[in-house]
Amino acid sequence: MSSHVPPHRVGVTELSDADFLTHADLLQQHLLDAQSRLEESEITGTAGGVVWVTLSALGEPRVVHIDPSAVDPDDIDGLEVLVLQALQHATEQVRRNSQNIMGPVSDFFQRLQ
């Protein structure tokens, strides 16, 4: 009795073992490259030109800078709003950056369907 292993299916395309392994190696390389780029990247958001927040590309806070001109002891609420806006801006930039970096991986999976 011989055991027959069917070819790997990717969507409606059949791949040989060698092609399947090549695709798997490419995917692994894309993932490693994306992870490395994300770990190395920093994204800065700003608000009012006086508050900056820097996050890692994974969304971890790294630096907050507040221009002294933004500090008004009588308007702490306004400063808090600026910090929040800078953080929101940086977070949006992180999301976009992640989409750009992970795009090739997503495209790879789309081609497999």
MONORQUI-V77372 format. One record per run of one state. SS is the DSSP state (H for helix, E for strand, C for the rest). FROM is the first residue (numbers start at 1). TO is the last residue. If there is no record, write none. Layout:
SS&FROM&TO, SS&FROM&TO
This chain:
C&1&7, E&8&10, C&11&12, E&13&15, C&16&16, H&17&40, C&41&41, E&42&47, C&48&50, E&51&56, C&57&60, E&61&66, C&67&67, H&68&70, C&71&75, H&76&112, C&113&113
